[in-house]
């Protein structure tokens, strides 16, 4: 198995190896809430005592959906 994987990686051009490395890095990111892998960066901002703070959290798609605010769940209505 290891030799076939090595052969496959050796056959890839540098650009595809870079894309593969980026996919692996994203896949290994851990969710802050449930500790599952495959987390995505979610940007947020808050006003604290008149100061604005911006931040990013790593959350899995399930936690993003579970904790999304109602206004973020709005869907577009079709015109009839």
C-alpha positions as CSV (number, residue, x, y, z in Angstrom):
1,X,0.0,0.0,0.0
2,X,2.7,2.5,0.9
3,X,4.6,1.9,-2.3
4,X,1.5,2.5,-4.4
5,X,0.8,5.7,-2.5
6,X,4.4,6.8,-3.0
7,X,4.2,6.0,-6.7
8,X,0.9,8.0,-7.0
9,X,2.4,11.0,-5.2
10,X,5.6,10.9,-7.2
11,X,3.6,11.0,-10.4
12,X,1.8,14.3,-9.5
13,X,3.0,17.6,-10.6
14,X,3.9,20.3,-8.0
15,X,0.6,22.2,-8.6
16,X,-1.5,19.2,-7.8
17,X,0.7,18.3,-4.8
18,X,0.0,21.9,-3.4
19,X,-3.7,21.4,-4.0
20,X,-3.6,18.0,-2.2
21,X,-1.7,19.5,0.7
22,X,-4.3,22.3,1.1
23,X,-7.1,19.7,1.0
24,X,-5.4,17.6,3.7
25,X,-4.8,20.7,5.9
26,X,-8.4,21.7,5.7
27,X,-9.6,18.1,6.3
28,X,-7.5,17.8,9.5
29,X,-8.8,21.1,11.0
30,X,-10.7,20.3,14.3
31,X,-14.0,21.9,15.2
32,X,-13.8,24.1,18.3
33,X,-17.2,22.9,19.7
34,X,-17.4,19.2,19.0
35,X,-13.8,18.3,18.1
36,X,-14.7,16.6,14.8
37,X,-12.5,17.1,11.9
38,X,-13.2,18.9,8.6
39,X,-13.8,22.3,10.3
40,X,-14.2,25.5,8.3
41,X,-13.2,29.0,9.3
42,X,-16.2,31.1,10.3
43,X,-15.7,34.9,10.6
44,X,-17.5,36.9,13.3
45,X,-17.5,40.3,14.9
46,X,-18.8,41.8,18.1
47,X,-18.9,45.1,19.8
48,X,-17.5,45.1,23.3
49,X,-17.6,48.3,25.3
50,X,-17.6,50.3,22.2
51,X,-14.7,48.5,20.6
52,X,-15.3,46.2,17.6
53,X,-13.6,42.8,17.7
54,X,-13.3,40.6,14.7
55,X,-12.4,36.9,14.9
56,X,-12.5,33.5,13.2
57,X,-13.5,30.2,14.6
58,X,-13.0,26.7,13.2
59,X,-16.4,25.0,13.1
60,X,-17.7,21.9,11.4
61,X,-20.7,22.2,9.0
62,X,-23.0,20.5,11.5
63,X,-22.1,23.0,14.3
64,X,-22.4,25.9,11.9
65,X,-25.9,24.9,11.1
66,X,-26.8,24.0,14.7
67,X,-25.7,27.4,16.0
68,X,-26.8,29.6,13.1
69,X,-29.0,32.6,14.0
70,X,-32.5,32.6,12.6
71,X,-31.8,35.5,10.2
72,X,-28.9,33.5,8.8
73,X,-31.4,30.7,7.9
74,X,-33.5,32.9,5.7
75,X,-34.3,31.4,2.2
76,X,-35.2,33.3,-0.9
77,X,-38.8,33.1,-1.9
78,X,-39.8,32.5,-5.5
79,X,-41.8,35.1,-7.2
80,X,-45.2,33.8,-8.4
